[in-house]
Amino acid sequence: MQAADKYDVVIGLEVHAQLNTLSKAFSADPNAFGSDPNQNVSVISLGHPGSLPKLNARVVEHAIKLGLAAGSKIAPSVSFARKNYFYTDLPKGYQISQHESPVCDGGNIMIRMKGISKNIRLTRIHIEEDAGKSLHDQMPDASWIDLNRAGVPLLEIVTEPDLNSGEEAQAYLGEIRRLVRYLQICDGNMEEGSLRCDANVSIKKKSETKLGTRTEIKNLNSISNVRKAIEFEVNRQVDILERGENVIQQTVSYDDQRNLTFPLRSKEEADDYRYFPEPDLNPFEIPEDLISRIRSELPSLPNELYRKFTEEFGLGDADAEALIESAPLAGYFEELVNDAKPKTAANWLLGPVKSWMNENNSGIEEFPLSPAKLQSLIKLTTDELVSYTAAQQKLLPALLLNPDLDPGSLAEGMDLLKETGEDIILNQVKEALDKYPEKVQEYHRGKKGLLGLFMGEVMKLSGGKADPAIANKMILEELLNRKQ
């Protein structure tokens, strides 16, 4: 049975974004991925008695930046709490987090699916520290502990239960990843654990108002897995209710190899963590001038650029979404479009340039041509001096090898400038038609689509230099002359 037939799906997400500060949240230990195990540690991150935490100011600035970008209310004063639970990779036996006074309250993240927008409300964004990492696959009869990650700063971004499908959850997580990358506060690499997601999932019959019993899917480590795990869990809960049984509130994990969730433990509530104020960190105030400075430094954000590209530049939804994929790509496009028509600039960026990026596994930052240089190349085609085919297939590759050269001079040196002399083109037209006498007869019998064959042959004979408009006109005239 499909859940949509009978049940409403209710989803809330908790996303943990690992901040890219140089040091950890409450110590001077390096915050670096890929170090040898247990190298980025000290008495503070190891939880030695008598060691005292000290707040990293950059963590607070990153939190404010994300809150402002999401339209959250920034708290004038915040404090920290101890969240008590025992994990083998949490040396202190508690996690420094925020409980009653998160740094950011409310806000929303807009997602778009097939051109339709939806606002996902945020409950809060708060600061906390990460735990270490347990390694269970190093030895058959023991687990190893790497505490490099212990104390690394996190922002936990908590939504209201506004998501109603695995597809929406996937879109939301993708938007969060794009936003933290635009803000340059997190690299968003889920494969390295920089962005992790927990999903709270419940279902209820459409006729009911009370929410169903929820389960929490922990530590989803890819955007596609978020969708797949939620869809499996929804179907699992539907099957349970259809059998007349009750869903048990619990924490589950997702096995992406077998595409199923399995229970870890009963779901904790806030009371289970025994929160109490962190005695070693005083409450602190966030001055208005700090908020104002960070607001003034915010870059253009994805949704702002989407509106600009669609409303001001007249681009379609698919083009706009592709261009705001990353801040550098959007910035390159904005420079390029200063001297080019938006659709033409988009076609070049999302066509030949994107192909180069894919083939070289590189971003636009590594593309050898500046926006001004690429615009000079584009102008040769819009001024009808070089055909698009010749520019894309011959001139662009040559220019990428010699980015300091002038595109016009290079085109002339490569003999790529269009031939507009009518005598030359007429000879090429006659040669093309002479090659296919049977096709000429078929054309006159009604197969007008053969015009493309003749045009292709003329372009081949001219090396792509024949002016298409002139060539097309001459082909039609010569075909008329040859009509029997």
C-alpha positions as CSV (number, residue, x, y, z in Angstrom):
1,M,0.0,0.0,0.0
2,Q,1.3,3.5,-0.8
3,A,1.6,5.8,2.2
4,A,0.1,8.7,0.2
5,D,-3.2,6.8,-0.2
6,K,-4.0,6.7,3.5
7,Y,-1.4,8.4,5.6
8,D,0.4,11.7,6.0
9,V,4.1,11.6,6.3
10,V,5.7,14.0,8.8
11,I,9.5,14.5,8.9
12,G,11.8,16.8,10.8
13,L,15.5,16.9,10.2
14,E,18.5,17.6,12.5
15,V,21.5,18.5,10.4
16,H,25.0,18.7,11.9
17,A,27.4,21.0,10.0
18,Q,31.0,20.7,11.1
19,L,32.6,24.2,11.0
20,N,35.8,24.8,9.2
21,T,37.5,26.8,11.9
22,L,41.3,26.3,12.4
23,S,40.8,25.1,16.0
24,K,38.2,23.2,18.0
25,A,35.2,24.7,19.7
26,F,36.6,25.0,23.2
27,S,40.3,24.4,22.8
28,A,43.3,25.3,20.7
29,D,43.5,21.7,19.3
30,P,43.7,21.7,15.5
31,N,40.5,21.1,13.6
32,A,41.8,19.1,10.7
33,F,40.5,16.2,8.7
34,G,42.7,13.2,7.7
35,S,45.3,13.4,10.5
36,D,46.7,10.3,12.0
37,P,44.4,9.0,14.9
38,N,44.6,10.8,18.2
39,Q,47.0,13.5,17.1
40,N,44.7,16.6,17.3
41,V,44.0,16.2,21.0
42,S,44.9,17.8,24.4
43,V,43.9,17.6,28.0
44,I,40.8,19.6,27.2
45,S,39.4,17.4,24.3
46,L,40.5,14.3,26.3
47,G,38.4,15.5,29.3
48,H,41.2,15.5,31.9
49,P,40.1,16.6,35.3
50,G,40.8,20.3,36.0
51,S,41.0,21.2,32.3
52,L,38.8,24.2,31.4
53,P,37.2,25.0,28.0
54,K,37.5,28.3,26.3
55,L,35.0,29.4,23.6
56,N,36.3,29.8,20.0
57,A,34.9,33.2,18.9
58,R,34.9,32.2,15.3
59,V,32.4,29.5,16.0
60,V,29.9,32.1,17.3
61,E,30.5,34.2,14.2
62,H,29.8,31.3,11.9
63,A,26.6,30.5,13.8
64,I,25.5,34.1,13.4
65,K,26.3,34.1,9.7
66,L,24.2,31.0,9.1
67,G,21.3,32.4,11.2
68,L,21.2,35.7,9.3
69,A,21.3,33.8,6.0
70,A,18.3,31.7,7.2
71,G,16.3,34.6,8.6
72,S,16.7,33.5,12.2
73,K,16.5,35.7,15.2
74,I,20.0,36.1,16.8
75,A,19.9,35.8,20.6
76,P,21.3,38.8,22.5
77,S,22.7,36.5,25.1
78,V,23.5,32.8,25.1
79,S,24.8,30.2,27.4
80,F,26.0,26.6,27.2
81,A,24.8,23.4,28.8
82,R,26.1,19.9,29.5
83,K,24.3,17.2,27.7
84,N,25.1,14.0,29.6
85,Y,25.3,10.6,28.0
86,F,28.0,8.0,27.9
87,Y,29.7,7.0,24.6
88,T,33.0,5.4,24.4
89,D,34.2,8.1,22.1
90,L,33.0,11.0,24.3
91,P,35.8,11.2,26.9
92,K,34.2,13.7,29.3
93,G,30.9,11.7,29.5
94,Y,29.0,14.8,28.5
95,Q,28.8,17.0,25.4
96,I,29.0,20.8,25.6
97,S,25.9,22.0,23.8
98,Q,23.1,24.6,24.1
99,H,19.8,23.8,25.6
100,E,17.5,26.7,26.6
101,S,19.3,29.5,24.8
102,P,20.3,28.6,21.2
103,V,22.3,31.2,19.4
104,C,19.7,31.3,16.5
105,D,15.9,31.0,17.0
106,G,13.5,30.3,14.1
107,G,14.2,31.1,10.5
108,N,13.5,29.1,7.3
109,I,15.1,27.4,4.4
110,M,13.4,27.5,1.0
111,I,13.5,24.5,-1.2
112,R,12.4,24.2,-4.8
113,M,11.1,21.0,-6.5
114,K,10.2,21.2,-10.2
115,G,10.0,24.9,-10.0
116,I,7.6,24.9,-7.0
117,S,9.0,26.6,-3.8
118,K,8.3,25.5,-0.2
119,N,9.5,27.1,3.0
120,I,10.9,24.7,5.7
121,R,10.7,26.4,9.1
122,L,13.7,26.1,11.4
123,T,13.2,25.6,15.2
124,R,16.7,26.6,16.1
125,I,20.4,26.6,15.2
126,H,22.7,25.9,18.1
127,I,26.4,25.4,18.8
128,E,27.8,22.1,20.2
129,E,31.0,20.0,20.1
130,D,31.4,16.8,18.2
131,A,32.3,13.4,19.8
132,G,35.2,11.2,18.7
133,K,34.9,8.3,16.3
134,S,34.6,4.6,17.0
135,L,36.3,2.3,14.5
136,H,34.7,-1.2,14.5
137,D,36.3,-2.6,11.3
138,Q,40.0,-2.5,12.3
139,M,40.1,-5.7,14.4
140,P,37.7,-8.6,14.7
141,D,37.3,-8.6,18.4
142,A,37.9,-5.0,19.5
143,S,36.9,-1.4,18.6
144,W,39.4,1.4,18.2
145,I,38.8,5.1,19.2
146,D,40.0,8.1,17.3
147,L,39.5,11.3,19.3
148,N,40.7,13.8,16.7
149,R,37.1,14.8,16.1
150,A,36.3,15.2,19.8
151,G,35.6,18.9,20.4
152,V,35.3,19.9,16.7
153,P,32.6,22.7,16.4
154,L,29.2,21.8,15.1
155,L,26.1,23.8,14.2
156,E,23.0,21.7,14.7
157,I,20.2,22.9,12.4
158,V,16.8,21.7,13.6
159,T,13.6,21.9,11.5
160,E,10.0,22.0,12.4
161,P,8.2,18.9,11.1
162,D,7.5,20.6,7.8
163,L,8.8,17.9,5.4
164,N,6.5,15.4,3.9
165,S,8.5,13.1,1.8
166,G,12.0,11.6,1.3
167,E,12.2,13.7,-1.9
168,E,11.6,17.0,0.1
169,A,14.2,15.9,2.7
170,Q,16.7,15.3,0.0
171,A,16.1,18.7,-1.5
172,Y,16.3,20.4,1.9
173,L,19.7,18.7,2.7
174,G,21.0,19.7,-0.7
175,E,20.0,23.3,0.0
176,I,21.7,23.3,3.4
177,R,24.9,22.0,1.9
178,R,24.8,24.7,-0.8
179,L,24.1,27.4,1.7
180,V,27.0,26.5,4.1
181,R,29.3,26.3,1.1
182,Y,28.2,29.8,-0.1
183,L,28.9,31.1,3.4
184,Q,32.2,29.3,3.5
185,I,31.6,28.0,7.0
186,C,31.5,24.2,6.2
187,D,32.8,22.3,3.2
188,G,29.6,20.1,3.2
189,N,31.5,16.9,2.4
190,M,29.2,14.2,3.7
191,E,31.7,11.5,2.8
192,E,34.1,13.1,5.3
193,G,31.4,13.6,8.0
194,S,31.4,17.4,7.6
195,L,27.6,17.3,7.1
196,R,25.5,14.6,8.9
197,C,21.8,14.3,9.2
198,D,19.3,12.6,11.6
199,A,15.7,12.2,10.4
200,N,12.7,12.1,12.7
201,V,10.0,10.2,10.8
202,S,6.3,9.5,11.7
203,I,3.1,8.8,9.9
204,K,-0.6,9.4,10.8
205,K,-3.8,8.6,9.1
206,K,-5.1,11.5,7.0
207,S,-8.3,11.7,9.2
208,E,-6.3,12.2,12.4
209,T,-4.7,15.4,13.8
210,K,-2.4,13.8,16.4
211,L,1.0,13.0,15.2
212,G,2.1,9.4,15.1
213,T,5.0,7.8,17.0
214,R,8.3,8.8,15.5
215,T,11.5,7.1,15.0
216,E,14.9,8.8,14.6
217,I,17.2,7.6,11.8
218,K,20.8,8.5,12.9
219,N,23.9,9.6,11.0
220,L,22.7,9.6,7.4
221,N,25.9,10.3,5.4
222,S,24.8,11.1,1.9
223,I,22.0,13.1,0.4
224,S,20.6,10.1,-1.6
225,N,20.7,7.9,1.6
226,V,18.5,10.5,3.4
227,R,15.8,9.9,0.8
228,K,16.1,6.2,0.6
229,A,16.2,5.7,4.4
230,I,13.1,7.9,4.9
231,E,11.2,6.1,2.2
232,F,12.0,2.7,3.7
233,E,11.1,3.8,7.2
234,V,7.8,5.3,6.0
235,N,6.9,2.0,4.3
236,R,7.9,0.0,7.4
237,Q,5.7,2.1,9.6
238,V,2.8,1.8,7.2
239,D,3.2,-2.0,7.3
240,I,3.2,-2.0,11.1
241,L,0.0,0.1,11.3
242,E,-1.7,-1.9,8.6
243,R,-1.1,-5.0,10.7
244,G,-2.9,-3.4,13.6
245,E,0.4,-3.0,15.6
246,N,2.0,0.1,17.2
247,V,5.1,1.8,16.0
248,I,7.8,1.8,18.8
249,Q,9.6,5.1,19.5
250,Q,13.3,4.3,18.9
251,T,16.5,5.3,17.3
252,V,17.4,3.3,14.2
253,S,20.3,3.2,11.7
254,Y,20.2,2.8,8.0
255,D,22.0,0.0,6.1
256,D,22.5,1.4,2.6
257,Q,23.8,-2.0,1.3
258,R,20.6,-3.8,2.2
259,N,18.3,-0.7,2.0
260,L,16.7,-1.2,5.5
261,T,16.6,0.4,8.9
262,F,17.4,-1.5,12.1
263,P,17.0,-0.5,15.8
264,L,19.8,0.8,17.9
265,R,18.2,1.8,21.1
266,S,15.0,3.4,22.6
267,K,14.7,7.0,21.6
268,E,16.0,9.5,24.2
269,E,14.1,12.5,25.3
270,A,15.6,15.8,26.6
271,D,15.1,14.7,30.2
272,D,17.2,11.6,29.5
273,Y,20.2,13.8,28.8
274,R,20.0,15.5,32.3
275,Y,20.9,19.0,30.9
276,F,22.3,21.5,33.3
277,P,24.2,24.8,32.8
278,E,27.9,24.4,31.9
279,P,29.7,25.7,35.0
280,D,33.0,26.3,33.2
281,L,31.6,28.7,30.5
282,N,30.0,31.9,31.4
283,P,27.0,33.2,29.5
284,F,28.0,35.7,26.9
285,E,26.4,38.6,25.1
286,I,26.3,39.1,21.3
287,P,26.6,42.8,20.5
288,E,24.6,44.4,17.8
289,D,27.6,45.8,16.1
290,L,29.0,42.2,15.6
291,I,25.7,41.2,14.1
292,S,25.7,44.2,11.8
293,R,29.2,43.6,10.6
294,I,28.5,40.0,9.8
295,R,25.3,40.9,8.0
296,S,27.2,43.4,5.9
297,E,29.7,40.7,4.9
298,L,27.1,38.2,3.7
299,P,27.6,37.1,0.1
300,S,24.8,36.9,-2.5
301,L,22.9,33.8,-1.4
302,P,21.5,31.0,-3.7
303,N,17.8,32.1,-3.5
304,E,18.7,35.7,-4.2
305,L,20.7,34.6,-7.2
306,Y,17.9,32.3,-8.4
307,R,15.4,35.2,-8.4
308,K,17.9,37.4,-10.2
309,F,18.7,34.9,-12.9
310,T,15.0,34.0,-13.5
311,E,13.3,37.4,-13.1
312,E,16.0,39.8,-14.3
313,F,17.8,37.7,-16.8
314,G,14.8,35.6,-18.0
315,L,16.5,32.2,-17.6
316,G,14.5,29.1,-17.1
317,D,14.3,27.2,-13.8
318,A,16.7,24.4,-14.9
319,D,19.4,26.9,-16.1
320,A,19.1,29.0,-13.0
321,E,19.4,26.0,-10.7
322,A,22.4,24.7,-12.5
323,L,24.2,28.1,-12.4
324,I,23.7,28.6,-8.6
325,E,25.1,25.2,-7.9
326,S,28.2,26.8,-6.4
327,A,29.1,30.4,-5.5
328,P,32.1,30.5,-7.9
329,L,30.0,29.3,-10.8
330,A,27.3,31.9,-10.1
331,G,29.9,34.6,-9.8
332,Y,31.6,33.7,-13.1
333,F,28.2,33.8,-14.8
334,E,27.5,37.3,-13.4
335,E,30.7,38.6,-14.8
336,L,30.2,36.9,-18.1
337,V,26.7,38.2,-18.5
338,N,27.9,41.8,-18.3
339,D,28.8,41.7,-21.9
340,A,26.7,38.8,-23.2
341,K,23.1,37.9,-23.5
342,P,22.1,35.9,-20.4
343,K,20.8,32.8,-22.4
344,T,23.9,32.8,-24.6
345,A,26.2,33.0,-21.6
346,A,24.3,30.3,-19.8
347,N,24.5,28.0,-22.8
348,W,28.2,28.3,-23.0
349,L,28.7,27.8,-19.2
350,L,26.4,24.9,-19.0
351,G,27.6,23.4,-22.3
352,P,31.2,23.5,-23.3
353,V,32.6,24.9,-20.1
354,K,30.7,22.4,-17.9
355,S,31.9,19.6,-20.1
356,W,35.5,20.8,-19.5
357,M,34.8,20.9,-15.7
358,N,33.4,17.3,-15.7
359,E,36.2,15.9,-17.9
360,N,38.9,17.5,-15.7
361,N,37.1,16.9,-12.4
362,S,37.5,20.6,-11.6
363,G,35.5,23.6,-10.6
364,I,35.1,26.9,-12.4
365,E,37.9,28.2,-10.3
366,E,40.4,26.1,-12.3
367,F,38.9,27.0,-15.7
368,P,41.8,28.6,-17.6
369,L,39.8,31.4,-19.3
370,S,38.6,34.5,-17.5
371,P,35.0,35.7,-18.0
372,A,36.3,38.5,-20.2
373,K,38.3,36.1,-22.4
374,L,35.4,33.7,-22.8
375,Q,33.2,36.7,-23.6
376,S,35.6,37.6,-26.4
377,L,35.2,34.1,-27.8
378,I,31.4,34.2,-27.6
379,K,31.4,37.6,-29.3
380,L,33.0,36.0,-32.4
381,T,30.0,33.7,-32.7
382,T,27.3,36.4,-31.9
383,D,28.9,38.7,-34.5
384,E,28.8,35.8,-36.9
385,L,32.5,35.8,-37.6
386,V,33.0,32.2,-36.4
387,S,30.4,29.5,-36.4
388,Y,29.3,28.1,-33.0
389,T,30.5,24.6,-34.1
390,A,34.0,25.9,-35.0
391,A,34.2,28.0,-31.8
392,Q,33.2,25.1,-29.6
393,Q,35.1,22.3,-31.2
394,K,38.2,24.0,-32.5
395,L,38.8,27.5,-31.2
396,L,37.9,26.8,-27.5
397,P,40.3,23.9,-27.1
398,A,43.1,25.9,-28.7
399,L,42.4,28.8,-26.5
400,L,42.4,26.6,-23.4
401,L,45.9,25.6,-24.3
402,N,46.9,29.3,-25.0
403,P,44.7,31.4,-22.7
404,D,46.8,34.5,-23.1
405,L,46.1,34.7,-26.8
406,D,43.4,36.9,-28.4
407,P,40.5,34.8,-29.6
408,G,40.0,36.8,-32.8
409,S,43.7,36.6,-33.7
410,L,43.7,32.9,-32.9
411,A,40.6,32.3,-35.0
412,E,42.2,34.1,-38.0
413,G,45.5,32.1,-37.6
414,M,43.5,28.8,-37.5
415,D,41.6,29.9,-40.6
416,L,38.2,29.7,-38.8
417,L,36.7,33.0,-39.8
418,K,33.5,32.5,-41.7
419,E,33.6,32.6,-45.5
420,T,31.1,35.1,-46.7
421,G,32.3,35.3,-50.3
422,E,29.3,34.2,-52.4
423,D,31.3,32.7,-55.2
424,I,33.2,30.4,-52.8
425,I,30.1,29.3,-51.0
426,L,28.2,28.8,-54.3
427,N,31.0,26.4,-55.5
428,Q,30.7,24.5,-52.2
429,V,26.9,24.3,-52.6
430,K,27.2,22.9,-56.1
431,E,29.8,20.4,-55.1
432,A,27.6,19.2,-52.2
433,L,24.5,18.8,-54.5
434,D,26.6,17.1,-57.2
435,K,27.7,14.5,-54.6
436,Y,24.0,13.5,-53.9
437,P,22.1,13.6,-57.2
438,E,19.6,10.9,-56.0
439,K,19.0,12.9,-52.8
440,V,18.3,16.0,-54.9
441,Q,15.6,14.1,-56.8
442,E,14.2,12.8,-53.5
443,Y,14.1,16.4,-52.2
444,H,12.1,17.5,-55.1
445,R,9.7,14.6,-54.6
446,G,8.9,16.0,-51.1
447,K,11.6,14.9,-48.7
448,K,12.4,18.4,-47.5
449,G,14.3,17.1,-44.5
450,L,17.2,16.4,-46.8
451,L,18.0,20.1,-46.7
452,G,20.0,19.3,-43.5
453,L,22.1,16.8,-45.3
454,F,23.0,19.3,-48.0
455,M,23.8,22.0,-45.3
456,G,26.0,19.5,-43.4
457,E,28.0,18.7,-46.5
458,V,28.5,22.4,-47.3
459,M,29.8,23.0,-43.8
460,K,32.1,20.0,-44.1
461,L,33.5,21.3,-47.4
462,S,34.0,24.7,-46.0
463,G,35.6,23.4,-42.8
464,G,32.7,25.0,-40.8
465,K,33.5,28.5,-42.2
466,A,30.6,29.0,-44.6
467,D,28.1,31.5,-43.3
468,P,25.0,29.3,-42.5
469,A,22.5,32.0,-43.6
470,I,24.1,32.5,-46.9
471,A,24.7,28.8,-47.5
472,N,21.1,28.0,-46.7
473,K,19.8,30.6,-49.1
474,M,22.2,29.4,-51.9
475,I,21.2,25.8,-51.4
476,L,17.5,26.6,-51.8
477,E,18.3,28.7,-54.9
478,E,20.5,25.9,-56.5
479,L,17.9,23.3,-55.7
480,L,15.3,25.4,-57.5
481,N,17.6,25.7,-60.5
482,R,18.0,21.9,-60.6
483,K,14.3,21.2,-60.4
484,Q,13.2,19.0,-63.3
